Amino acid sequence: MNDDIKRHSPQQIRSAFTILAFVQATLIFTIALIIVPLPKIASEFSLSSANLLLVQVAYGLPFSGLLLFGGRLADRFRGRQMLVTGLIIFGAASVLAAIAPNFEMLVSMRFSQGVGAALTAPALMAVLRTLFPNPADFGKAMAVWGGVPFLGAIIGFILPGILTNWISWRWMFVVPVLVTAVAIAVARPLLPADDNRTSANRPGLDPLGAVLVTLGISLTSYGLIASGDYTWSSSTVYVPFIVGIVLLIVFLIVERKVRYPLLPPGFITEPRRITGLIGMFLAAAGSMLIEYVLTLYLQQIRGWSSLATAVSFLPFAVTMIVANQISAPLIARFGVVRVLSAGGLVTAVGLGLLAWISRDSAYAAILLPGQILLAAGISLVLSGSAVQSTANVEQHQAGLAGGVMNMAMELGPTVGLTVLMAVAATQPYAVQGYAWAFGAAGVLFILFAIVASMLPRKSAGHVSQPGR
């Protein structure tokens, strides 16, 4: 065990875990913080639809595209060091984004935020693995960690929706600036020192693979996101999408030949890990589906204001917070497989209820219980998926595990939402399409629950609250 960990008291470990959790939540919060104020940003900078799309995706594309490389950098150059590096980039870009005088600077700073986030997120996992060197303790931490990003996402959706009615959207960047400043300040005294592996024992880098996968994921994601504003026959959609797919295929071919592959063969195909990653993907897609669809439904169909819409999601956020606190004890008592399967079924029930949505659905009868069930189920899926995604991860691959897990979360809102909205587009009326999208998502979660139930019941370790 690292001597630095031995000197940490349980209270210090809990404090360190809390700081790291706030950082992870903030990385996801920062994706969502400009979604609600986008019309105000468009008005302030006189943006076209294409420019507004760039503002929307400038953070998420480098974030998702660079995660694998960020993971290998964390494994190569040590977690705490890369964490501080990523936070410096992320925090500095957040300050400049808040004061951006024009569209070009805002987009470039959002892009820089994404680069910093892609270095930070995998480094967080590497630091956590050092903080909890015992696999059982690490499993406990992961059971709580799973829901942290999604709390950041839902708060990033609700908070700007409420506050930007009275203050400028620029003030939303205060959150990432403050969290970054605190994390950097406590990194050395509170977080464990990096291990003392020699460079010979650290994984090598794969620059070519990094370029291919980054461009491939970024271009494919851009094409999918653009399909929400343009038709698939538009070159804005199909050109980046096709080029991105080709680059990803080339990446897979290259990875079979290089000495130090960015994604080692078999790393994500281990049954527990792939199931956990699928759970992360589906949970992210389901969370974004309800935010996206109900926002359109309440504002465009029902005529609600952005403030009322944001407030209507408070029960979703509260349920996620409560469910996240009880997920770890449930895993400790019933095992990760049962909790993962139950979470999939509860989520499917919530989505099934929302599939009854109509033009005049009562909020209290349909939307509220659907939100609560969905939030509770997703929280269980997230906790179980985090445990399974990182099961048996060694220290030298902790950053990679963090990068892969975050990538699954990032791709869910892009790929998953696009597929579900394609299902919605098959129906002649918008609300009918929303119902079909919810129903299709519910079927996917039922299938996931069945697959998860087939996993071996062996747990990753006794799971309770981290640091105990």
Helices and strands as residue ranges (DSSP letters): H 3-6, H 10-32, H 38-45, H 49-57, H 60-65, H 67-77, H 79-98, H 103-131, H 135-145, H 148-163, G 169-173, H 174-190, G 199-201, H 207-226, H 235-255, H 271-296, I 297-301, H 306-312, H 314-334, H 336-354, I 363-367, H 368-389, G 395-397, H 398-411, I 412-416, H 417-424, H 430-453
